């Protein structure tokens, strides 16, 4: 088990849907994370991530400006940001979309729709999972998937 916990960890969230921003904000607070910034598009998300250097970037895949995949690639290409955990959210449920998220460098991928409670639990489970290599997939979790206990490692794709 990892010795990492959500307490004191920071996050930047990005989604072009204001309702999803509200839900992700609720999830972040429920998980005990400190929300540093929220962004309505990928360009603003990358700027906020560069400015704040969060522990976690919670990104929608399909956004105006830069997509979540492009933001993820930029994070992984940056020496200062590469250690950040990237959690992608998407309405795309097909395996090709999930594979594209992990190929871009995401640590986790979750499909929409989701409940803030489920998202919060999955964020905490990802944080508490044994640390992997940044940019190597940790979990692909559909919104309705049962959660492993916090001490259990997440399934690898």
BASE-246836 format. One record per residue (C-alpha): residue in three letters; x, y, z. Coordinates in steps of 0.5 Angstrom, whole numbers, padded with zeros to 4 digits, always signed. Layout:
<pts>
ALAXYZ...
</pts>
This chain:
<pts>
UNK+0000+0000+0000UNK+0002+0007-0002UNK+0004+0012+0004UNK+0000+0017+0000UNK-0006+0020+0002UNK-0011+0026-0001UNK-0010+0030+0005UNK-0006+0036+0003UNK-0006+0034-0004UNK-0007+0039-0010UNK-0011+0039-0016UNK-0013+0043-0022UNK-0020+0041-0026UNK-0022+0043-0033UNK-0028+0042-0037UNK-0032+0046-0042UNK-0039+0044-0039UNK-0040+0048-0032UNK-0045+0043-0029UNK-0039+0038-0030UNK-0034+0043-0027UNK-0039+0043-0021UNK-0039+0036-0020UNK-0032+0035-0020UNK-0031+0041-0015UNK-0036+0037-0011UNK-0032+0030-0012UNK-0025+0034-0010UNK-0028+0037-0004UNK-0030+0030-0002UNK-0024+0027-0003UNK-0020+0032+0001UNK-0016+0035-0004UNK-0015+0043-0005UNK-0017+0046-0011UNK-0012+0051-0014UNK-0016+0052-0020UNK-0022+0050-0025UNK-0021+0052-0032UNK-0027+0052-0038UNK-0022+0049-0043UNK-0015+0046-0045UNK-0011+0052-0046UNK-0013+0055-0039UNK-0012+0048-0036UNK-0005+0048-0038UNK-0004+0055-0036UNK-0007+0054-0029UNK-0003+0047-0029UNK+0004+0051-0031UNK+0002+0056-0026UNK+0000+0052-0020UNK+0004+0045-0021UNK-0002+0041-0018UNK-0001+0034-0015UNK-0007+0032-0020UNK-0010+0034-0026UNK-0017+0032-0027UNK-0019+0034-0034UNK-0024+0033-0039UNK-0022+0029-0046UNK-0026+0034-0051UNK-0025+0041-0049UNK-0024+0047-0054UNK-0017+0050-0055UNK-0013+0044-0053UNK-0016+0037-0051UNK-0015+0034-0045UNK-0010+0029-0049UNK-0006+0035-0051UNK-0006+0038-0044UNK-0004+0031-0042UNK+0002+0030-0047UNK+0004+0037-0045UNK+0004+0035-0038UNK+0009+0029-0039UNK+0013+0033-0044UNK+0015+0038-0038UNK+0020+0036-0033UNK+0017+0040-0028UNK+0010+0037-0029UNK+0011+0030-0031UNK+0010+0027-0024UNK+0003+0030-0024UNK-0002+0025-0024UNK-0007+0026-0029UNK-0014+0023-0029UNK-0018+0024-0035UNK-0026+0024-0036UNK-0030+0023-0042UNK-0036+0021-0045UNK-0033+0016-0050UNK-0033+0009-0047UNK-0030+0005-0053UNK-0023+0002-0052UNK-0020+0006-0057UNK-0022+0012-0053UNK-0019+0009-0047UNK-0013+0007-0050UNK-0012+0014-0053UNK-0012+0017-0046UNK-0007+0012-0043UNK-0002+0013-0050UNK-0003+0021-0048UNK+0000+0019-0041UNK-0006+0019-0037UNK-0006+0015-0030UNK-0013+0014-0030UNK-0019+0014-0034UNK-0026+0015-0032UNK-0033+0015-0036UNK-0038+0020-0036UNK-0044+0020-0033UNK-0041+0019-0026UNK-0043+0021-0019UNK-0039+0026-0015UNK-0038+0020-0009UNK-0036+0015-0014UNK-0031+0020-0017UNK-0028+0022-0010UNK-0027+0015-0008UNK-0024+0013-0015UNK-0019+0019-0014UNK-0017+0017-0007UNK-0016+0010-0009UNK-0011+0012-0015UNK-0008+0017-0010UNK-0007+0011-0005UNK-0005+0006-0010UNK+0002+0004-0010UNK+0006+0009-0014UNK+0007+0007-0021UNK+0011+0011-0026UNK+0008+0018-0028UNK+0005+0017-0035UNK+0004+0009-0034UNK-0003+0007-0034UNK-0006+0006-0027UNK-0013+0005-0028UNK-0019+0005-0033UNK-0025+0005-0029UNK-0032+0006-0032UNK-0037+0010-0028UNK-0041+0005-0025UNK-0035+0000-0023UNK-0034-0003-0016UNK-0029+0000-0013UNK-0023-0004-0010UNK-0022-0003-0002UNK-0017+0003-0001UNK-0011-0001+0000UNK-0012-0006-0006UNK-0008-0004-0012UNK-0013-0001-0018UNK-0013-0006-0024UNK-0008-0004-0030UNK-0011-0004-0037
</pts>
